[in-house]
Amino acid sequence: MRVLVIGSGGREHALVLGLNRDPSVTDLHVAPGNPGTAALATNHAVDIVSADAVVALATSIKADLVVIGPEVPLVLGVADAVRGAGIATFGPGAEAAKIEGSKAFAKDVMSAAGVRTAHSEIVDNPAHLDAALDRFGPTWVVKDDGLAAGKGVVVTADRNAARIHAADLLESGHPVLLESFLDGPEVSLFCLVDGAAVVPLLPAQDHKRVGDGDVGPNTGGMGAYTPLPWLPDEMVTRIVDDVVKPVAAELVARGIPFSGLLYAGLAIGADGPAVVEFNCRFGDPETQAVLALLKSPLGVALNATATGILDQLPPLEWEDGAAVTVVVAAENYPGRPRTGDLITGSDGEGVLHAGTAIVDGAVVSGGGRVLSVVGVGADLAAARAQAYSRIATVKLAGSHFRTDIGLAAEEGRISI
């Protein structure tokens, strides 16, 4: 297979690494890619939100499979255009991608499918905000109803902080979603979905807050680990049966079947799993950890999903042990990050590029989440040790990372 991956982050570097290990993948291309993917594939400087540009590239390189990483091109219908050109595409069409692009749409689908989620209310008029806030609390969950790269969420016990965030969103023309707070540890479960067929990957846990101990503002994700020693196997089965399959079936019933990666973010409380959010693509940074343990050929699995034969895919096989991803972020992230700083050690084992660039032949920082550093080991402690020992070889002025990715699970401090 000749495969084209769309995107430029750590998730796409992980996808390229996984595809490179698949003997059936004979030629790899990435648009636009990053300095890390350039070592394994041909990078192409293409505008990935332009359906015409992506179709033209896929056609010119005679791609057999196009894998779309980020949510924005999916929500904008790039997968529809590539499929329309007769090329197998991993990623949902625009209508199905609304499961991430519109939280209100996702709530409607979950309600119709009978899937547990937080009580919610949409506010699109500032005059209605205070009354709506009074119907929530004592912990307020305030979300941007549209795409916000994981940073449009504020969870706070401070009503005024919740009001300021909501008012800012409304002022910028974005409807606000208020939700009741869901307790219990969070789980990210990725599933390959092809219509009604669902194949789960390993469950992972993301660390959203910027600082150790889950303090500070939300980010796009500061690290992740897999598998989850505190999550029973039967809970994964329950999530698939009670959450993912009903949502996939509801999208089929609406005439907009999902094809690609459906990501369920859940809280596991006393009453079982409840959905925090759905995403229409692989998550970042969980993908970097999950794919590090995949033994089965990635290209075969993605192609089976894209070509409608997922139900014929042999069961996925996984390496024993654990994997941990730690994000190295630029100074000031998740605020406006400092960029253009020299990076050394970015070519080390397990170091995946995300927000990087080449300037005068040197690798420099080019975004907020700059690198993802992955460690694997026989257990979570060994995987953490390897990840942090690899981080020690990376140098980037002003950078920061969390030192506690997976630590609570390693120490047995998470339970359901």
Rosetta blueprint (number, residue, H / E / L):
1 M L
2 R E
3 V E
4 L E
5 V E
6 I E
7 G E
8 S L
9 G L
10 G H
11 R H
12 E H
13 H H
14 A H
15 L H
16 V H
17 L H
18 G H
19 L H
20 N H
21 R L
22 D L
23 P L
24 S L
25 V L
26 T L
27 D E
28 L E
29 H E
30 V E
31 A E
32 P E
33 G L
34 N L
35 P L
36 G L
37 T H
38 A H
39 A H
40 L L
41 A L
42 T E
43 N E
44 H L
45 A L
46 V L
47 D L
48 I L
49 V L
50 S L
51 A H
52 D H
53 A H
54 V H
55 V H
56 A H
57 L H
58 A H
59 T H
60 S H
61 I L
62 K L
63 A L
64 D L
65 L E
66 V E
67 V E
68 I E
69 G L
70 P L
71 E H
72 V H
73 P H
74 L H
75 V H
76 L L
77 G L
78 V H
79 A H
80 D H
81 A H
82 V H
83 R H
84 G H
85 A L
86 G L
87 I L
88 A E
89 T E
90 F E
91 G L
92 P L
93 G L
94 A H
95 E H
96 A H
97 A H
98 K H
99 I H
100 E H
101 G H
102 S L
103 K H
104 A H
105 F H
106 A H
107 K H
108 D H
109 V H
110 M H
111 S H
112 A H
113 A H
114 G L
115 V L
116 R L
117 T E
118 A L
119 H L
120 S E
121 E E
122 I E
123 V E
124 D L
125 N L
126 P H
127 A H
128 H H
129 L H
130 D H
131 A H
132 A H
133 L H
134 D H
135 R L
136 F L
137 G L
138 P L
139 T L
140 W E
141 V E
142 V E
143 K E
144 D E
145 D L
146 G L
147 L L
148 A L
149 A L
150 G L
151 K L
152 G L
153 V E
154 V E
155 V E
156 T E
157 A L
158 D L
159 R H
160 N H
161 A H
162 A H
163 R H
164 I H
165 H H
166 A H
167 A H
168 D H
169 L H
170 L H
171 E H
172 S L
173 G L
174 H L
175 P L
176 V E
177 L E
178 L E
179 E E
180 S L
181 F L
182 L L
183 D L
184 G L
185 P L
186 E E
187 V E
188 S E
189 L E
190 F E
191 C E
192 L E
193 V E
194 D E
195 G L
196 A L
197 A E
198 V E
199 V E
200 P E
201 L L
202 L L
203 P L
204 A E
205 Q E
206 D E
207 H L
208 K L
209 R E
210 V E
211 G E
212 D L
213 G L
214 D L
215 V E
216 G E
217 P E
218 N E
219 T L
220 G L
221 G L
222 M L
223 G E
224 A E
225 Y E
226 T E
227 P L
228 L L
229 P L
230 W L
231 L L
232 P L
233 D H
234 E H
235 M H
236 V H
237 T H
238 R H
239 I H
240 V H
241 D H
242 D H
243 V H
244 V H
245 K H
246 P H
247 V H
248 A H
249 A H
250 E H
251 L H
252 V H
253 A H
254 R L
255 G L
256 I L
257 P L
258 F L
259 S E
260 G E
261 L E
262 L E
263 Y E
264 A E
265 G E
266 L E
267 A E
268 I E
269 G E
270 A L
271 D L
272 G E
273 P E
274 A E
275 V E
276 V E
277 E E
278 F E
279 N E
280 C L
281 R L
282 F L
283 G L
284 D L
285 P L
286 E H
287 T H
288 Q H
289 A H
290 V H
291 L H
292 A H
293 L H
294 L E
295 K L
296 S L
297 P L
298 L H
299 G H
300 V H
301 A H
302 L H
303 N H
304 A H
305 T H
306 A H
307 T L
308 G L
309 I L
310 L H
311 D H
312 Q H
313 L L
314 P L
315 P L
316 L L
317 E L
318 W E
319 E L
320 D L
321 G L
322 A E
323 A E
324 V E
325 T E
326 V E
327 V E
328 V E
329 A E
330 A L
331 E L
332 N L
333 Y L
334 P L
335 G L
336 R L
337 P L
338 R L
339 T L
340 G L
341 D L
342 L E
343 I E
344 T E
345 G L
346 S L
347 D L
348 G L
349 E L
350 G L
351 V E
352 L E
353 H E
354 A L
355 G L
356 T E
357 A E
358 I E
359 V E
360 D L
361 G L
362 A E
363 V E
364 V E
365 S E
366 G L
367 G L
368 G L
369 R E
370 V E
371 L E
372 S E
373 V E
374 V E
375 G E
376 V E
377 G E
378 A L
379 D L
380 L H
381 A H
382 A H
383 A H
384 R H
385 A H
386 Q H
387 A H
388 Y H
389 S H
390 R H
391 I H
392 A L
393 T L
394 V L
395 K E
396 L E
397 A L
398 G L
399 S L
400 H E
401 F L
402 R L
403 T L
404 D L
405 I L
406 G L
407 L H
408 A H
409 A H
410 E H
411 E L
412 G L
413 R L
414 I L
415 S L
416 I L
